[in-house]
Amino acid sequence: MRRSLTALAFAAVAVVVVPLSVTATTAAWTDEEWANGDIGTSSLRCGEDAGFASTSHGRFLSGDLLGADLDPVADLEEMRLVLGADGVLSVQPPDAVNLAALTYANPFDVDLLGIAGVDMSGFEVPVPGAALGAANQYARVSGFGSAAGASGLVNDSGVVTVGTTPSGSLPSPATIRLDELLPLLTGIAGADLRVGAVGASSELDGCAALRSSTWGDGMVTGSTRSYAVAGLGLDVEVPAVGELAGTATTGITNVNSAIASLLGSSGLISSAIGARLDLALPGILTTSIGGNVTLSGLNLGGAVASLLSTPLTDGVVTVDLQSGMVDIDLDALLPSLNNAPPNTEIVVNSDVLAPIVTRVGDLLNTWTSQITAALQQNLRAATLTIDLSAVIGAPGIGILPGLDVLDVSIDYVGPVGAVLDGTATFAIDAEAAGVVGAISILLQALGLPTVGQLIASVELLSSVLVAVVANQITTTALGAITSLGATLSTAVNTIVARVGSVVNVLPSILSLMVNVQPDRPGAPPGSTYIAGTDDSTPQYLVSALRIGLADALTPSSIARVTLGTASAGPVTAP
């Protein structure tokens, strides 16, 4: 950038006036002649000499997406300023918001997109510190040789506020539907790429740059560029996830039915107790059972209600059991999206994405264990009441009629857990069912123990009957809970496989680049910028995020979308 700059008077001190956040510097200049090529006694007094031409713009969105060219819309809606050397200012669009002298903003109107599968409505929400919204587009120029552009989540001074805005105040993410790019995947209803707030800023002290290139060592570019990306995510809709709660509810109904079969005067518990009494008595004696077995304080549905409605998350993956959505925080898995060197490609491969499948599996398997544990705990805490009466009888022999030998009561009121743990005690009380003498004659005739011996034998059965009831509860009620756990585990394995199918194909359809600067090495193909000349600076562009999308079935068909682009320059000397 060398030219002959004439008719410029020297000043004792030239102050560099920098817009926005560029740090102001001072440089001492004397009246001595500086000779540089064919330039005579000429210099620039930054901050004093006017007549510079400058250009800047902010563009929130550009590219092509899902067959739609975004650039025409973005061109209409971008904020662009062009200041001529004669001081005439061109403002595009003409109705942009005039923030200050030679400073304008034009918030991007996402409603103009009208592209199916693209939702950026969250970016229209005003954000504290960004009065013009999260899709702001800003430009500033100056006749003294400075320029600044910004877009995205920036305040009305063009400063990127993505990193300083509280997470709770950030706008809702934009979403780009990936369905048309994915192959047909079993059990997947949809997939969206989720893009958080972005911002980019480019500031240029063109006077300092031109002075350095003409009379100095050319090391001063005068350019300051910054960007930020609030987050990047993947939302996968898996209907089987939304069916898990229903599967659990159906399973709980089955568990309740199993528990009901244990209860009552003729339920499995009373039958098991009667059968065990029969086994403990001499063979020809028989037992009949009456009374009741009840359970109180049982609420299996209530025990798991919160588990069926609360999203599962480990901070990176969130599984919503109500909507069937699996939300993945990609930027927690990918290399840092922020503070990256220019033109940093964010690698999206199987090594980076593999933990997604593991995390989904861990969350759902833990949830399954929590469901079964909650059901078991609720059952253990329920109060079991056993109030049974057993009659032990002997058959008649010859002219001796059959007689009731013993009346036995079996009682228990306490938690199911104590029965299962073997710490419960059943109260057993046995007594002769009639006149002891008559009963004794019959028992003697049958060669059976005496009434007293039978009473002593029955009353020692407490721990035996506790074990019998525990086994019946374990087999029937806990068995139903275990069966539900197995059913849920099978469903979880299916879900994990389906999420894995999306994760496996993602590297073939998605590419990401941050801090895109076309004038720097490694810029993506097709990137352009305006190079500098003898009397003008280059254009300094920066885009916060560039997304490349390819059709999985036709990889050569690639779309791109660039979010948050800021441009400052060229600045041309008087």
Buried (B, 14 or more C-beta within 10 A) or exposed (E): BBBEBEEBEBBEEBBBBBBBBBEEEEBEBEEEEBEBEEBEEBBBBBBBBEBBBBBBBBBBBBBBBBEBEBBEBBEEBBBBBBBBBEEEEEBBEEEBBEBEEBBBBBBBBBEEBEBEBBBBBBBBBEBEBBBBBBBBBBBBBBBBBBBBBBBBBBBBBBBBBBBEBEEEBBBBBBBBBBBEBBEEBEBBBBBBBBBBBBBBBBBBBBBBBBBBBBBBEEEBBBBBBBBBBBBBBBBBBBEBBBBBBEBBEEBBBBBBEBBBBBBBBEBBBBBBBBEBBBEBBBEEBBBEBEBBBEBEEBEBBEBBEEBBEEEBBBEBBBBBBEEBBBBBBBBBBBBEBBEBEBBBBBEBEEEBBBBBBEBBBBBBBEBBEBBBBBBBEBBBBBBBBBBBBBBBBBEEEEEBEEBBBBBBBBBBEBBBBBBBEEEBEBEBEBEBBEEBEEBBEBBEEBEBBEBEEBBEBBEEBBEBBBBBBBEBBEBBBBEBBBBBBEBBBEBBEBBBBBBBBBBBBBBBBBBBBBBBBBBBEEBBEEBEBBEBBEBBBBBBBBBBBBBBBBBBEEEEEEBBBBBBBBBBBBBBBB
